[in-house]
């Protein structure tokens, strides 16, 4: 029996075993979305409760993509008793600060948070729907001009990375090696000649691109202009602030808001949407596991079940949260599946 036949037989066996499990497998999401750390001055009970409330507020914005949610239900009721969603917490100190800073790290129960949001029909932005965002950031600071590169030690790099972690936005920065330097120059970004920048971006295969132009104003404050491309849509905005961290926070917040508005899905309490999708070019057990793990992680998919295995194609019965269009959009920005070249509706193939 050759290798291909062996794996196909194994997939059939696995599919049969799956049929003995509960009818559908539920979606899961990365736990890091539900962790937050906040600064505290003591370990007293009253301050612990206040810290849990701040931590949960950050998590709710992160997993819904809606900053305005904090002033609405169900966020208000959830924040009234944050401890019921806490899975664990711990205190630690940051010795690099003087005096040493005391912080509290809180991990919330992701299932409990998702359930509370789902029952209220609140949109949810899962981990797999968060595209890696390639950032081209040109900075002019009192005569110094540079493009922020990966592992850059400058303050701008450190602050924008910290801000992105708070919103759960995965950022990628260009290497700015000889290849990047030959394709994208500071003047291209600064002058808005983005064709060269987009060409230079191809090597990173990003799902989203954020282009920023940041300069220190004569008054001492900062000005920023941003352009973003995600899910086939372009947008731009500008902002200014006296403090650099505030300006970067606003930039990442706007980027996250725009991504969430297109990629978050509404999770109703009762789901009625059922579709069939087929994934081709699954030629090994490793590939089979990769596809199943990916489908399990998508918020747009409530439940799924292997229905049929034919050759290197696997057919899935899928129940959705939200709409079919939402699922299609999620897959487009992902790195696991792509539409089948046949153009058949509901047909995909594994990206190589």
N, C-alpha and C positions, 0 to 999 in steps of 0.2 A: 504494500500500500504506500503510495507516494505521500510526500509531506502535505500537499494541498488536500488530498482526500482525507488524510487523518484529521486535519483541523476541521474540515467540514463536518465529519462525523462527530467530532467533539462538540461543535457548536450545536448540533441537533440534540445531543445528550444534555447539554446545558439548558437548551430551550425546554426540553422535557422536564428537567428538574425545576426550572423556574415555574412551570405550570402547576407544580405541587405546592408552591408558596402562595401567600395571599395574592389575590387576583392582580394587584398592581404594586409596583415599587414607587415609593414616594420620593419627591425631590429633596436634595440636601444642599446646604450652602456652607461656605467656609466660615469657621468659627471666628476668625479674626474680625469679621464684620461686627461681632457682638462683644468685642472687648474695647475698653476705654480706660484711660488713666487720667486722673485729675490731681491737681496740687491741693494739699491739706496742711493745716498747721498743727493738728493734734489727732489722736485716735479716739476722741470722745464720741459718744453715741450720737449726739445731735449733729456734730459735724460730719460724721459718717453718713447719716441719712441725707444731709444736704449734698455730700459728694456723690452719693449714689444717684441722686436726682440729676445732677449735672452730667454724670457719665451716661445715664439712660437717655437724656435729651440729645447728647451727641450721637448715640447709637441710632435713635429714631430718625434723625436727620440723615444719617449715613445710609440706612437701609431703605428709606422711602424716597430720598432725593428731594425732600420738600422741607425747606427751612420754615415755611409758614405753618407747618403742621403743629408746631409747639404751642401755638395759640388756639388750637382747635381740639375737638374730641376726635379720636380717643386718646390723644397724647396727654391731655390734662388729667384724665382719670388714671392713666398709666403712671404718670409722674407723681400723682398723689401718694402712691405706695410703691416706690421703685424696688423695695426689698423683695417683693414677691416674684420678681423676674430675675433676681440675682442667683447665679449658679455658684460663684465663689468670688472672694476678694482677698487682697493682701496689701500690706504696706511695704514700702521700700524707700530708701533715701538715695538721692543723687549726689554723690560725694564731690563731683566736679564743681558744684555751685558753692559759693561762700556767702552766707552759711549754707550747710547742706540742706537741700530741699526734700521735704517729706512728700511722697506721692502715694496715691491709692490706685491700684489697678483692679478693675472690676470686670468680671466675665458674666454676661447675661445668658439666660437660657434662650437660645435661638428659636427653638420650637414654640416656646411660650410667647415670645414676642411676635413671631410670625402669625400665630393663631389669633392673638388679640387684634392684630392689624387686619387679618383676613376677615374676621367676623364683622368688622366695620367697613369692609370694602375699600380699604386704603391701598394705594398702589405700593408695590414692593419691588425693590431693585436688588436682585440677587448678585452673588459674586461672579458667576459666569457671564453675566450681562455687562460686566464692567470692562470695556475695551482697554487694552494697553494704549496709553496716550503718549505719542512721541512729541516731545517738547523742544521746539527751536526757540530759544530765548536770547535775544540780542540785548545787551546792556551797555549803556553809555553813562559812565559815572565820573564826572569831573575830568573829562579828557581821556579816560581809559575806556576802550571799546573792546568787547569780547562776546563770544557766544558761549553760553553755559554748556559745559560738557559733562559726560558721565563721570562720576566720582570727583567732581569739581570741589575743591576745598573752600571756595568762596562762600560768603554769608548768604548770597542770593540762593545758591543751590541748596544749602542746608535748610533755609527757611521754607522754600517752596516744597521740598520733600516732606518736611514736618507737617505742613498744611495739608498736603495731599493725603497723608496717612489719616488725618482726622476725618476727612470726607470719604475715605476708602477709594480713592482714585489712583490706580496704578500708573506711575509715570516712567517713561523711558527717555533718556537723554542721548543725543548723538555722541559718538566716540570722539568726533573732531580729529580723527587721524588724517593721514594724507589724502585718503579717498574722499572724506567729507570736505576737507578744506579745498579740494579741487572742484567740488561740485556746488557747494553752498558757501557764499561769502557773507560777511557781516553786512556789506552794502546791499546784498540781495534781500535780506530780511528787513533791514532798516528802510529800504526804498519801496518795499511792497512788491518786489519781483519774485513772486512765490513759485513760478514755474520751475526754477532751478532748485528751490527748496523741496518741492514735491518730488522731483526726480531723485534728489539725494535721499529722500525718505524711503525709496523703494527697497533698499537693502535691508531695512528694519521690518518691513511688512507690517506696518502699524494698522490698527483698527480705527484709530482716531489720531488727528494731528492738531496740535495747539502751537500756534506761532505767536510769540510775544515780543514787543519792543518796549523796553523799560529804560527810562532815563531820569536822572536827578535834575529837578527843576532849579533855576537860579535862586529861588526862594529857600531852597534846602529840602523841599518835599520831593515827591516822586510822581511820575506820570507813566501810565501804561496803556498800550494799545494791543488788543488781542484779536486773533482770527482763528477760527476753529472749524474743522471738518470732521463730521461723524455721521455714520449711516447715510452717506450721500447728501448730507445737508451742510451748508456753510453758514456761519454766523460771525459777527464781529461786534466788539464793544470796546469802550475805553473808560478809564477811571483815573483818579488822582487821590493822593493821600500824603500827609506829612510823614507817616511812618511806613517803612518798607514792608514790615510784616502784615500790616493792615491791607496794603495794596495787593500783596501776593495772596492773602486770604480771600479778598474779593475776587481776584482772578480765578482761583481754583473753585470757589463757590459757584461762580457763573458757569464755569466749564462743567462742573458736576450737575448743576441744575439743567443745563442744556442736554447733557447725556441722559439724565433720568427722565426728562420729559418725553424722550423718544424711545427709551429702552425699558423703563419700568412697566410692570403689568399690574392690573387690578386682580386681586385674588378673592373672588366672591366666596361666600360660605358654601354655596352649592354649585357644582360644576356640571354643565350639560354638553359641553363642546367635545366631540370625539372626531378624530381624523385618523387616516392611515398615512404613514410615511415609509419610504423604502430607502435604505442606505446600501450603496454598491461599493465594491472594491474592498470588502472586509475579508482579507486573505490570510488571517492568522488569529489565534486566540487572543493575542495581545491587542490587535486591532479591534476585535470584538469587545474586549473589556474596555478599551478606550472609548468606544462609541457609547456603551452603556453607562459608563461613569459620566460622560458628558451630558447625555440626556437626563440623567438623574439630577444633575446640578442646575438645570435650567429652571428658573422661576416660571417661565411661560408654560412649562409642562407640569401638570399636576400629578399625573400618573401615566405609566406606560407598561406595555407588555409585549414580549416577542410573540408574533403571530405565526410567522413562517420563515424558514430558511431555505433558499434556493440558490445553489452554487455559492457565489461570493456575495449574494444579496440577502439582506435581512429585512423583513417587513415587521413594522411595529404598529400596534394599536395604541393611540395616544389620546389622553384626555387633557384638555388645555385649561390653564388659567388665562383669562384675557382672550385675545383674538388670534386667529391664524396669522394675520399680518404681523402681529407682535412676535410670533415665533419665527417667521421668515426673516424679520429684521434682526432678531437676535443671532440667528445662524449666520447671516451675512457678515456681521462684525466679528464673528468667532474665528478660531484657528483650527477647528476640528473637522467641520463639515463644509461643503460647498455645494451649490446647486448642480445637479447632474447635467452634463453637456447635451443630453437628449432633450432637455427643456420640459420634460414631463412633470406635471404638477405633483408635488409631494415627493419627488425623487431627489436624493442627494448622494454624494460620494464622499468617502473619507479623504481628507487632504493628506497628501504625501509629504 
